[in-house]
Amino acid sequence: MPNNPYNWIDKSLSIIHKANWYRSVKTIDSLPGAIIKLEGKKLINFASNDYLGLAGDRRLIEAAIQATKEFGTGSTGSRLLTGHREIHQELELEIAKLKQTETALVFSSGYLANIGVISSVVSKRDLILSDKYNHSSLKNGAILSGAEIIEYSHNNIEELTNQLEQYREKYRRSLIITDSVFSMDGDLCKLPLLLDLAEKYNSMLLVDEAHATGVFGMNGGGCVEYFNCTGKELIQIGTLSKALGSLGGYVAGSKKLIEFLRNRTPSWIYTTGLTPADTAAALTAIKIIKKEPERRLKLWQNVETLINLLEIENRQRSEVKATTKKYQSPIICFPLKNAAEALEVGEYLKQKGIFAPAIRPPTVNTSRIRISLMATHETTHLQKLVAALINLGKQY
C-alpha cells in the first residue's frame, strides 16, 4: 500500500512542538487599544504595532463605514481594471506629501509592496546587499528577484563597504535593502551612511519604513525625515497597518520610479486593489497625524517614562536588562535563554494582566519578550509593566 504523501506533516508538526515553536491564534474580543479583551480577560496591551492608537479611533471607523457605503466592500479587481477609485489616488498623494516625495503607489499589503518592488527593480544579473536582521518580506523579495544576495552583519557598515568594494563591479545593478526600524530589536539603520555608500558605489537603496511611518520625524515622515535625508534619491516602502491603523502598503519615490513599478510590479498589477474602507481609514489617519502631533509626542513621552522607570530599577536590580541600551524606538526587547523560557515569561506576564507574548525562532534568532509602546498607554500601565518585570526577575 503506497505511503500517504502528506505523512511528512505529522513529523514536521512534532518537531515544531518539541522545539517550543508551535503557534496558534489568540482571539481579541475588543477594539484595538492600550487595554484589550483577550479570551475573556482584560489585559494591558504591549504587543500592538498600533503606535498612535488610531486603529480604534472613531474617525477612522466612520471613514471606513462611509467609504464602504459609497464604494462597496471590495475594489472588485486590480487597480488597472476595475479596482481603482479616486480615494486610492488621494491616499497616494497624501503619502507622497508625508514622505516628501514626488509620488507614491499603494499596495494591498506591505508584504506585497516589498516582494513586488524588490523583484521588479533587480533581477538575475544584479546584486542585493541585505541586513541580516531584515524583515521576512525584504528577504523573500530578494529571493524572488533572482539576484545574487549577500547579507551583511546587522548594521555593520564596514562589512557592507567591503562587500560593495569586492562585488559591486561584477553586477549590472546593485540594491541595498534594509529596515529603517528593525521590528524585533527596536534599533535603527544607519541611514546617512547607507546613502553615502549607495552614492559612492552606484547602488540603489531601499528602506522599509514600516515601523517608522507616523512615528519618527517632526511630521511623522519616518526615519528618512528623522535623519534629515528628505529629498535624497532612494526607494521608501512602508505599511498602512501600524501607526496608520489600517491595512495596505506603499512605495514612495520619484515619478519615473512609480511609473515603472505601476507597469512592471506583479504584486500590484495582478492583485485586487485595496478595499475602499482600508483606503479611507489610512487617508484619515494621515490627516490626523498632521493635525495632531501631540499623539506622536505622547508616544515618545511614554518611551521616555518607561526608560526612566527601567533605569531606576536597573540601578537597584541587575535582573531587568533590555537588548537595546539606547532605546531608539517604541520597541524594547528583553532577551531570554530559550523558547521555553520565553513562553513561560509570556504566560507569567499574562497572569499579571499584561499581554506581551513570546517571540521565538524562526521569527528571531534568540527568544525574547518584545514590548511595543503606544501613545494611548497611561503611566500606570507602564508602572505595572515594570513591576511585573521586577517580580519576574526575582522569580527567575
Phi, psi and chi 1 to 4 in degrees:
 res  aa     phi    psi   chi1   chi2   chi3   chi4
   1 MET       -  128.2 -172.6  173.3  179.8      -
   2 PRO   -66.2  150.0   24.3  -34.4      -      -
   3 ASN   -67.4  148.7  -70.1  -30.5      -      -
   4 ASN   -72.8  123.1 -172.9  -39.6      -      -
   5 PRO   -67.1   -7.4   25.0  -34.0      -      -
   6 TYR  -104.1    6.4  -58.4   98.9      -      -
   7 ASN   -61.1  -27.6  -77.3  -17.9      -      -
   8 TRP   -61.0  -24.0   63.5  -89.4      -      -
   9 ILE   -64.2  -41.3  -62.7  176.1      -      -
  10 ASP   -59.0  -44.0  -68.3  -33.1      -      -
  11 LYS   -65.4  -42.4 -177.1  177.9  179.4 -179.5
  12 SER   -64.0  -42.8  -66.5      -      -      -
  13 LEU   -63.4  -37.9  -79.0  172.8      -      -
  14 SER   -62.1  -42.2  176.9      -      -      -
  15 ILE   -64.5  -41.7  -67.5  170.6      -      -
  16 ILE   -60.5  -44.1  -69.4  170.0      -      -
  17 HIS   -64.1  -45.5  -83.5  -74.8      -      -
  18 LYS   -62.5  -31.6  -72.7  178.7 -179.6  177.5
  19 ALA   -85.2    0.6      -      -      -      -
  20 ASN    60.3   35.5  -72.6  -56.0      -      -
  21 TRP  -104.3   -1.2  -70.5    4.6      -      -
  22 TYR   -66.5  139.1 -174.9   78.9      -      -
  23 ARG  -126.7  150.2  -66.8  162.2  169.4   80.2
  24 SER  -147.4  159.1   59.1      -      -      -
  25 VAL   -76.6  153.0  -62.7      -      -      -
  26 LYS  -121.5  129.2  -62.0  175.2  178.4   63.0
  27 THR   -87.4  121.4  -57.7      -      -      -
  28 ILE   -97.3  127.9  -66.2  174.5      -      -
  29 ASP  -109.6   34.2  -57.4  -46.9      -      -
  30 SER  -151.0  172.8   62.0      -      -      -
  31 LEU   -63.7  153.5  -76.6  174.4      -      -
  32 PRO   -62.0  151.1  -17.1   29.4      -      -
  33 GLY   165.3 -174.7      -      -      -      -
  34 ALA   -68.6  -27.7      -      -      -      -
  35 ILE  -117.4  127.3  -57.9  -68.9      -      -
  36 ILE  -126.2  160.1   55.2  171.0      -      -
  37 LYS  -105.4  111.6 -170.5  175.5 -179.5 -178.0
  38 LEU  -117.5  115.6  179.5   68.2      -      -
  39 GLU    52.1   42.6  -61.8  170.6  -15.1      -
  40 GLY    85.2   -0.1      -      -      -      -
  41 LYS  -121.8  135.2 -176.7  177.2 -179.6 -179.6
  42 LYS   -79.6  130.1  -76.0 -171.7  176.1 -178.4
  43 LEU  -134.0  149.4  -59.0  171.9      -      -
  44 ILE   -76.7  127.3  -55.8  171.9      -      -
  45 ASN   -94.4  108.7 -178.0   15.4      -      -
  46 PHE  -115.4   26.8  -74.8  105.3      -      -
  47 ALA  -120.6    7.3      -      -      -      -
  48 SER   -97.5  147.9  174.4      -      -      -
  49 ASN   -95.2   11.9  -64.9  -38.4      -      -
  50 ASP   -82.1   66.2 -177.1   22.6      -      -
  51 TYR   -58.3  -33.8  -62.2  111.9      -      -
  52 LEU  -101.1    3.5  -60.1  179.5      -      -
  53 GLY    68.0   31.9      -      -      -      -
  54 LEU   -93.7  -16.2  -69.4  175.0      -      -
  55 ALA   -63.8  -26.2      -      -      -      -
  56 GLY  -106.8    9.4      -      -      -      -
  57 ASP   -68.9  132.8 -170.2  -74.5      -      -
  58 ARG   -60.9  -29.7  -69.8  -65.7  173.8 -175.8
  59 ARG   -68.8  -37.2  -69.5  166.8  -69.1 -177.5
  60 LEU   -68.7  -40.2  -90.2   69.7      -      -
  61 ILE   -62.6  -45.5  -65.6  170.4      -      -
  62 GLU   -65.8  -38.3  -71.2  -58.6  -38.4      -
  63 ALA   -62.9  -40.8      -      -      -      -
  64 ALA   -65.9  -40.9      -      -      -      -
  65 ILE   -63.5  -45.7  -68.5  171.1      -      -
  66 GLN   -63.8  -41.6 -175.8   57.5   39.8      -
  67 ALA   -65.3  -36.7      -      -      -      -
  68 THR   -65.3  -41.3  -58.9      -      -      -
  69 LYS   -63.8  -37.1  -71.8  179.9  176.7  179.2
  70 GLU   -82.0  -39.8 -174.2  173.7   -7.2      -
  71 PHE  -116.8   -6.7  -61.6  110.4      -      -
  72 GLY    95.9  177.3      -      -      -      -
  73 THR   -81.2  -23.8   57.8      -      -      -
  74 GLY  -135.7  161.4      -      -      -      -
  75 SER   -82.5  -15.0  -67.5      -      -      -
  76 THR    75.9   -9.5   76.1      -      -      -
  77 GLY  -176.6 -180.0      -      -      -      -
  78 SER   -67.2  158.5   70.5      -      -      -
  79 ARG   -60.5  -28.8  -69.0  -84.2  -61.1  -80.2
  80 LEU   -81.5   -9.5  -68.7  174.8      -      -
  81 LEU  -111.4  -95.3  -66.6  176.2      -      -
  82 THR  -109.6    4.7   61.8      -      -      -
  83 GLY   -93.1    2.3      -      -      -      -
  84 HIS   -95.7  132.9 -178.9   70.1      -      -
  85 ARG  -125.8  161.4  -53.7  -70.6 -177.3  -86.8
  86 GLU   -59.5  -34.7 -174.0  178.0   -9.6      -
  87 ILE   -67.5  -24.2   54.6  171.9      -      -
  88 HIS   -61.8  -46.1  -72.4  121.6      -      -
  89 GLN   -67.4  -37.7 -172.3  170.2   -6.4      -
  90 GLU   -60.2  -43.7  -70.8  177.8   28.0      -
  91 LEU   -63.8  -43.2  176.0   57.7      -      -
  92 GLU   -62.7  -38.8  -72.1  166.8  -13.1      -
  93 LEU   -66.8  -39.0  -69.5  174.0      -      -
  94 GLU   -68.9  -37.1  -74.6  -60.4  -40.8      -
  95 ILE   -63.5  -43.7  -69.7  171.1      -      -
  96 ALA   -61.4  -39.2      -      -      -      -
  97 LYS   -65.8  -43.3  -71.2  177.1 -175.9  176.8
  98 LEU   -62.7  -41.5 -178.0   66.7      -      -
  99 LYS   -87.4   -8.0  -59.2  -62.4  -65.7 -179.8
 100 GLN    56.6   48.5  -62.0 -176.1   59.0      -
 101 THR  -116.6  172.5   60.6      -      -      -
 102 GLU   -66.4  -40.6  -71.4 -177.8  -10.9      -
 103 THR  -162.5 -177.1 -171.9      -      -      -
 104 ALA  -152.1  167.6      -      -      -      -
 105 LEU  -138.3  129.8 -172.5   65.6      -      -
 106 VAL   -97.8  134.7  168.1      -      -      -
 107 PHE  -110.9  169.1  -72.4   71.9      -      -
 108 SER   -79.2  -10.6  -63.7      -      -      -
 109 SER  -162.1  159.8   77.4      -      -      -
 110 GLY   -65.6  -34.8      -      -      -      -
 111 TYR   -61.9  -44.9 -150.2  108.1      -      -
 112 LEU   -63.6  -35.4  -72.6  173.0      -      -
 113 ALA   -63.1  -47.3      -      -      -      -
 114 ASN   -65.6  -50.1  -90.8  -26.3      -      -
 115 ILE   -67.3  -32.4   63.2  172.8      -      -
 116 GLY   -73.8  -46.5      -      -      -      -
 117 VAL   -67.6  -46.9  172.5      -      -      -
 118 ILE   -60.6  -45.1  -67.5  170.3      -      -
 119 SER   -74.7   -6.9   59.3      -      -      -
 120 SER   -94.3  -33.5  -64.1      -      -      -
 121 VAL   -90.9  -15.9  -60.1      -      -      -
 122 VAL  -135.8  159.7  -71.4      -      -      -
 123 SER  -151.0 -155.8   58.1      -      -      -
 124 LYS   -60.8  -25.3  -68.3 -178.9  179.2  179.8
 125 ARG   -91.7    9.3  -65.2  160.7   57.4 -168.3
 126 ASP  -119.3  174.3  -54.9  -40.0      -      -
 127 LEU  -123.3  135.4  172.9   66.8      -      -
 128 ILE  -119.1  131.8  -69.1  176.1      -      -
 129 LEU  -114.4  121.2  -60.3  117.7      -      -
 130 SER  -128.3  132.8  172.9      -      -      -
 131 ASP   -63.7  136.3 -169.1  -64.5      -      -
 132 LYS   -62.7  -22.8  -76.9 -173.0  177.0 -179.7
 133 TYR   -93.9    9.9  -78.1   16.7      -      -
 134 ASN   -61.6  154.2  -83.4  -18.2      -      -
 135 HIS   -64.6  153.8 -171.8  -95.5      -      -
 136 SER   -52.6  -38.4  167.4      -      -      -
 137 SER   -64.6  -36.5   56.2      -      -      -
 138 LEU   -67.4  -44.9  -70.5  168.3      -      -
 139 LYS   -65.4  -41.5  -67.2 -173.1  175.8 -173.9
 140 ASN   -72.3  -32.8  -75.8  -23.1      -      -
 141 GLY   -62.0  -39.3      -      -      -      -
 142 ALA   -63.4  -44.0      -      -      -      -
 143 ILE   -62.9  -44.2  -66.8  168.9      -      -
 144 LEU   -63.4  -27.9  -76.2  171.8      -      -
 145 SER   -67.5  -26.3   74.2      -      -      -
 146 GLY    81.4    0.1      -      -      -      -
 147 ALA   -73.5  162.2      -      -      -      -
 148 GLU   -71.0  128.8 -179.1   70.8   23.7      -
 149 ILE  -111.9  127.1  -56.2  165.9      -      -
 150 ILE  -124.7  122.4  -60.2  176.1      -      -
 151 GLU   -91.4  142.6  -73.3 -166.8  -30.3      -
 152 TYR  -114.1  149.4   58.2   91.5      -      -
 153 SER   -55.3  148.4  -59.8      -      -      -
 154 HIS   -51.6  119.2  178.4   50.4      -      -
 155 ASN    58.0   23.0  -97.9  -20.9      -      -
 156 ASN   -91.4   94.4 -168.5  -34.6      -      -
 157 ILE   -68.7  -36.3  -63.8  -61.9      -      -
 158 GLU   -62.8  -43.5 -178.0  179.2   -2.0      -
 159 GLU   -65.7  -42.3 -176.8  176.1  -35.1      -
 160 LEU   -61.6  -41.3  173.9   59.0      -      -
 161 THR   -60.2  -44.6  -57.0      -      -      -
 162 ASN   -63.5  -39.0  -68.8  -22.6      -      -
 163 GLN   -66.0  -42.5  -69.9  169.3  -14.7      -
 164 LEU   -64.2  -41.7  -76.9  163.8      -      -
 165 GLU   -62.1  -38.5 -175.0   68.4   33.2      -
 166 GLN   -81.9  -36.2 -176.7  175.1   -3.7      -
 167 TYR  -114.2  -21.0  -61.9  107.7      -      -
 168 ARG   -55.0  -44.9  172.1   63.0 -172.0   97.7
 169 GLU   -69.2  -10.4  -68.0 -174.6   -3.9      -
 170 LYS   -84.7   -6.5  -61.5  178.4 -178.5  179.5
 171 TYR  -126.8  154.2  -63.2   87.7      -      -
 172 ARG   -65.1  -58.1  178.6 -174.4   58.5  171.3
 173 ARG  -121.0  158.6  -62.0  178.1 -163.5  147.1
 174 SER  -133.7  140.3  171.4      -      -      -
 175 LEU  -136.0  121.7  174.6   67.7      -      -
 176 ILE   -93.8  129.8  -58.3  167.9      -      -
 177 ILE  -123.8  137.9   57.6  175.2      -      -
 178 THR  -158.5  149.1 -177.4      -      -      -
 179 ASP   -71.6  150.6  -75.9  -60.5      -      -
 180 SER   -87.0  -41.3   61.7      -      -      -
 181 VAL  -115.7  121.8  178.4      -      -      -
 182 PHE   -80.3  118.3  -68.2   90.3      -      -
 183 SER   -66.9  -25.2   61.5      -      -      -
 184 MET  -102.7   -2.8  -70.4  -62.4  133.4      -
 185 ASP  -126.1  -25.9  -68.0   84.0      -      -
 186 GLY    84.2    1.3      -      -      -      -
 187 ASP   -91.0  171.6   57.0  -20.0      -      -
 188 LEU  -110.6  151.9  -47.5 -176.3      -      -
 189 CYS   -72.3  162.6   74.4      -      -      -
 190 LYS   -94.3   71.6  -60.8  174.9 -178.6  177.7
 191 LEU   -57.4  -48.0 -175.7   57.7      -      -
 192 PRO   -58.0  -39.3  -26.0   36.8      -      -
 193 LEU   -69.7  -37.3  -63.3  177.8      -      -
 194 LEU   -64.3  -39.7  -68.1  173.8      -      -
 195 LEU   -64.6  -39.7  -82.3  164.8      -      -
 196 ASP   -61.4  -43.6  -70.8  -17.1      -      -
 197 LEU   -66.5  -41.3  -76.3  178.8      -      -
 198 ALA   -59.5  -41.5      -      -      -      -
 199 GLU   -69.2  -43.5 -177.6  177.2   -3.9      -
 200 LYS   -63.8  -39.8 -179.6  177.9  178.5  179.8
 201 TYR  -105.3   19.8  -69.9   95.2      -      -
 202 ASN    51.0   51.9 -171.2   29.2      -      -
 203 SER  -119.9  145.4  178.2      -      -      -
 204 MET   -76.5  157.3  -64.3  176.4  -72.0      -
 205 LEU  -132.2  126.9  173.4   61.7      -      -
 206 LEU  -118.3  125.1 -178.4  149.6      -      -
 207 VAL  -118.9  134.1  -68.7      -      -      -
 208 ASP   -94.5  111.1 -173.8  -13.6      -      -
 209 GLU   -96.0   25.9  -67.2  -94.4   65.5      -
 210 ALA   -52.8  -47.1      -      -      -      -
 211 HIS   -96.4    9.1  -67.9  -92.5      -      -
 212 ALA  -113.6  -29.1      -      -      -      -
 213 THR   -60.7  126.9  -57.5      -      -      -
 214 GLY    85.0  -14.2      -      -      -      -
 215 VAL  -106.7  -46.5  174.0      -      -      -
 216 PHE  -100.7  156.4  -77.5   82.9      -      -
 217 GLY    90.0  155.1      -      -      -      -
 218 MET   -59.2  -33.8 -175.4  175.2  -64.3      -
 219 ASN  -110.0    7.6  -58.5  -62.6      -      -
 220 GLY    82.4   17.5      -      -      -      -
 221 GLY   -74.4   -7.7      -      -      -      -
 222 GLY   105.2 -170.2      -      -      -      -
 223 CYS   -68.3  -27.9  -78.3      -      -      -
 224 VAL   -60.0  -43.7  173.3      -      -      -
 225 GLU   -70.5  -42.2 -177.7 -177.1   32.4      -
 226 TYR   -57.8  -39.6  172.9   75.9      -      -
 227 PHE   -89.5    9.4  -77.6  115.1      -      -
 228 ASN    58.6   39.3  -64.3  -45.1      -      -
 229 CYS  -107.7   12.0  -65.0      -      -      -
 230 THR   -58.9  135.7  -59.1      -      -      -
 231 GLY    94.8  -14.6      -      -      -      -
 232 LYS   -71.2  147.6  -61.1  -77.2 -172.7  178.6
 233 GLU   -80.7  112.3 -168.8  165.5    8.2      -
 234 LEU  -161.0  172.8   73.8  163.6      -      -
 235 ILE  -105.6  119.2  -56.4  169.3      -      -
 236 GLN  -108.2  123.7  -60.6 -176.2   53.6      -
 237 ILE  -118.5  150.6  -74.0 -178.1      -      -
 238 GLY  -162.3 -173.2      -      -      -      -
 239 THR  -128.8  157.0 -178.9      -      -      -
 240 LEU   -99.0    0.7  -48.6  175.3      -      -
 241 SER   -98.4    0.4   62.8      -      -      -
 242 LYS  -109.6 -101.4  -64.7  178.7  172.2   56.6
 243 ALA   -62.6  -22.8      -      -      -      -
 244 LEU   -87.1   -2.1  -61.2 -174.9      -      -
 245 GLY    62.8   24.1      -      -      -      -
 246 SER  -131.6 -138.8 -178.0      -      -      -
 247 LEU  -148.4  143.0  177.4   68.1      -      -
 248 GLY   131.4  177.0      -      -      -      -
 249 GLY  -138.9  172.7      -      -      -      -
 250 TYR  -151.5  159.9   70.5   82.2      -      -
 251 VAL  -129.7  135.0   55.5      -      -      -
 252 ALA  -124.4  140.1      -      -      -      -
 253 GLY   176.6 -152.3      -      -      -      -
 254 SER   -73.8  160.9   66.2      -      -      -
 255 LYS   -62.5  -39.4  -72.5 -177.2  179.1  179.2
 256 LYS   -67.9  -35.9   62.8 -178.3  179.6 -178.4
 257 LEU   -63.5  -48.8  170.4   68.7      -      -
 258 ILE   -65.6  -38.1  -59.1  -54.9      -      -
 259 GLU   -61.7  -41.9 -175.3  178.0   -0.8      -
 260 PHE   -63.8  -47.4  169.9   81.0      -      -
 261 LEU   -64.0  -36.7  -65.5  174.3      -      -
 262 ARG   -62.4  -24.9 -163.7 -179.1  -71.8  117.3
 263 ASN  -101.3  -14.3  -76.2  -85.7      -      -
 264 ARG  -128.9   -1.5  -65.4  -59.4  -61.5  -89.2
 265 THR   -98.1  109.2  -55.7      -      -      -
 266 PRO   -59.0  -38.3  -24.0   34.5      -      -
 267 SER   -73.7   -6.0   63.3      -      -      -
 268 TRP  -103.8  -45.4 -173.6   83.5      -      -
 269 ILE   -64.4  -41.1  -64.1  170.7      -      -
 270 TYR  -104.8   19.9  -58.0  108.4      -      -
 271 THR  -119.8  141.2  -59.8      -      -      -
 272 THR   -58.7  137.8  -60.9      -      -      -
 273 GLY   -60.4  156.0      -      -      -      -
 274 LEU   -54.7  140.2 -164.6   63.2      -      -
 275 THR   -61.5  150.2   68.7      -      -      -
 276 PRO   -55.9  -38.9  -28.1   36.2      -      -
 277 ALA   -62.7  -48.7      -      -      -      -
 278 ASP   -63.8  -39.3  -70.3  -43.3      -      -
 279 THR   -63.0  -47.4  -53.0      -      -      -
 280 ALA   -66.0  -38.3      -      -      -      -
 281 ALA   -64.1  -44.8      -      -      -      -
 282 ALA   -65.1  -40.3      -      -      -      -
 283 LEU   -61.3  -42.5 -176.8   58.4      -      -
 284 THR   -65.7  -39.1  -58.0      -      -      -
 285 ALA   -61.2  -43.1      -      -      -      -
 286 ILE   -63.2  -40.5  -66.2  176.3      -      -
 287 LYS   -63.8  -38.6  -67.7  176.3 -179.6  178.0
 288 ILE   -66.6  -41.6  -68.6  172.3      -      -
 289 ILE   -58.3  -39.8  -73.6  171.7      -      -
 290 LYS   -70.7  -38.6  -69.1  179.7  176.8 -179.6
 291 LYS   -83.4  -23.9  -69.0  179.4 -179.5  178.2
 292 GLU  -125.7   68.6  -60.5  177.9    6.8      -
 293 PRO   -62.9  -15.9   23.1  -34.2      -      -
 294 GLU   -63.9  -23.8   60.2  -90.9   20.2      -
 295 ARG   -63.9  -47.1  -78.0 -178.1  175.1  -92.8
 296 ARG   -65.5  -39.7 -168.2  162.2   49.7 -103.7
 297 LEU   -60.3  -43.2  177.2   61.6      -      -
 298 LYS   -64.5  -37.5 -177.8   60.2  167.0   62.8
 299 LEU   -59.4  -48.0  172.2   63.6      -      -
 300 TRP   -71.1  -28.5  -73.6  106.0      -      -
 301 GLN   -65.3  -38.3  -73.4  174.0  -16.8      -
 302 ASN   -65.9  -39.3  -78.2  -18.1      -      -
 303 VAL   -59.9  -46.8  173.5      -      -      -
 304 GLU   -63.7  -40.8 -175.8  177.8    0.9      -
 305 THR   -62.6  -45.0  -62.0      -      -      -
 306 LEU   -64.0  -42.0 -179.2   59.2      -      -
 307 ILE   -58.6  -46.0  -68.6  169.3      -      -
 308 ASN   -62.9  -42.7  -70.0  -23.1      -      -
 309 LEU   -63.4  -41.4  -69.7  170.4      -      -
 310 LEU   -66.8  -41.0  -72.6  171.5      -      -
 311 GLU   -65.8  -36.8  -73.1  179.5  -13.2      -
 312 ILE   -61.6  -45.6  -70.5  169.6      -      -
 313 GLU   -71.0  -33.7  -64.5  -63.0  -20.4      -
 314 ASN   -62.2  -33.4  -87.4  -28.6      -      -
 315 ARG   -70.5  -22.0  -73.0 -164.7  -69.4  -91.5
 316 GLN  -100.8  -31.3  -61.0  174.3    2.9      -
 317 ARG  -135.1  142.9  -50.8  172.9 -170.0  -86.8
 318 SER   -91.6   -4.7   60.1      -      -      -
 319 GLU   -73.2  -30.5  -67.7   93.6  -21.4      -
 320 VAL   -89.3  108.0 -178.8      -      -      -
 321 LYS  -134.3  132.5  -64.3  178.5 -179.1  178.0
 322 ALA  -108.0  154.5      -      -      -      -
 323 THR   -72.7  -28.2   58.4      -      -      -
 324 THR  -106.9  100.4  -51.7      -      -      -
 325 LYS   -68.6  -28.6  -67.7 -178.0  178.8  179.0
 326 LYS   -90.3   -7.8  -68.8 -175.5  178.9  179.3
 327 TYR    46.4   68.3  -53.7  104.1      -      -
 328 GLN   -84.7   -9.9  -64.6  174.9  -60.4      -
 329 SER  -148.9  178.8   76.3      -      -      -
 330 PRO   -74.5    7.4  -16.9   31.1      -      -
 331 ILE  -107.0  120.9  -58.8  166.6      -      -
 332 ILE  -129.5  129.4  -62.5  175.4      -      -
 333 CYS  -117.8  144.5  -62.3      -      -      -
 334 PHE  -117.4  113.1  -61.6   89.4      -      -
 335 PRO   -73.3  147.0   28.2  -34.3      -      -
 336 LEU  -133.2  164.1  -64.3  163.3      -      -
 337 LYS   -67.9  -38.8  -71.7 -174.7  -70.4 -172.9
 338 ASN  -160.1  177.8   50.9   48.8      -      -
 339 ALA   -65.0  -37.2      -      -      -      -
 340 ALA   -62.0  -43.5      -      -      -      -
 341 GLU   -66.5  -38.1 -174.8 -179.7   37.8      -
 342 ALA   -61.9  -41.9      -      -      -      -
 343 LEU   -64.5  -39.6  -72.8  168.5      -      -
 344 GLU   -64.5  -43.6 -169.9  175.4    2.9      -
 345 VAL   -67.5  -42.0  170.8      -      -      -
 346 GLY   -59.2  -41.0      -      -      -      -
 347 GLU   -69.3  -38.5 -176.8   58.1   31.6      -
 348 TYR   -60.2  -45.9  168.7   84.0      -      -
 349 LEU   -62.7  -38.3  -68.8  172.1      -      -
 350 LYS   -61.7  -40.2 -172.9  176.9  177.2 -177.5
 351 GLN   -65.7  -24.7  -65.1  -55.4  -45.0      -
 352 LYS   -89.0    6.2  -68.3  -65.7 -177.5  178.8
 353 GLY    88.3   20.7      -      -      -      -
 354 ILE  -124.7  129.5  -68.3  167.2      -      -
 355 PHE  -101.0  105.4 -175.1   51.1      -      -
 356 ALA  -149.2   79.4      -      -      -      -
 357 PRO   -68.5  162.7   25.4  -32.9      -      -
 358 ALA   -66.1  139.3      -      -      -      -
 359 ILE  -109.1  121.7  -53.8  -64.8      -      -
 360 ARG  -129.5  165.5  -63.3  161.6  -74.6  157.7
 361 PRO   -58.1  150.1  -24.2   35.3      -      -
 362 PRO   -87.5    4.4   32.0  -35.1      -      -
 363 THR   -60.0  -39.4  -56.3      -      -      -
 364 VAL  -133.7  161.3  -70.2      -      -      -
 365 ASN   -75.6  -35.8  -67.5  -33.3      -      -
 366 THR  -122.5  136.0   55.9      -      -      -
 367 SER   -66.9  152.4  -63.5      -      -      -
 368 ARG  -164.8  169.2   66.5 -162.1   62.3 -172.4
 369 ILE  -106.4  126.3  -66.2  -66.1      -      -
 370 ARG  -106.4  121.3  174.6 -172.4 -178.7  -90.2
 371 ILE  -103.0  127.7  -59.0  -62.7      -      -
 372 SER  -123.3  129.2   54.7      -      -      -
 373 LEU   -93.3  155.6  -63.0  178.9      -      -
 374 MET  -128.4  156.2  -59.9  167.9   60.1      -
 375 ALA   -64.8  -22.9      -      -      -      -
 376 THR   -90.7   -0.4   47.6      -      -      -
 377 HIS   -68.4  140.9  -80.6  130.4      -      -
 378 GLU   -98.5  161.5  -60.8  174.0    2.9      -
 379 THR   -58.0  -37.7  -58.8      -      -      -
 380 THR   -62.3  -32.3   54.3      -      -      -
 381 HIS   -63.7  -43.8  -61.2  154.3      -      -
 382 LEU   -67.2  -39.6  -52.0 -179.6      -      -
 383 GLN   -63.3  -40.4  -68.7  169.7  -25.0      -
 384 LYS   -65.7  -37.4  -72.3  179.5 -179.4  178.9
 385 LEU   -62.3  -49.1  171.0   63.9      -      -
 386 VAL   -63.8  -40.5  173.0      -      -      -
 387 ALA   -61.1  -41.5      -      -      -      -
 388 ALA   -65.5  -39.8      -      -      -      -
 389 LEU   -65.5  -37.5  -68.9  170.5      -      -
 390 ILE   -66.0  -46.4  -63.0  -52.5      -      -
 391 ASN   -61.2  -35.7  -70.1  -26.6      -      -
 392 LEU   -63.0  -41.9 -179.4   68.0      -      -
 393 GLY   -61.1  -38.4      -      -      -      -
 394 LYS   -65.4  -40.1  -72.4 -179.4 -178.6  178.1
 395 GLN   -76.4  -33.2 -166.9  167.6  -17.3      -
 396 TYR  -112.8      -  -65.6   96.3      -      -
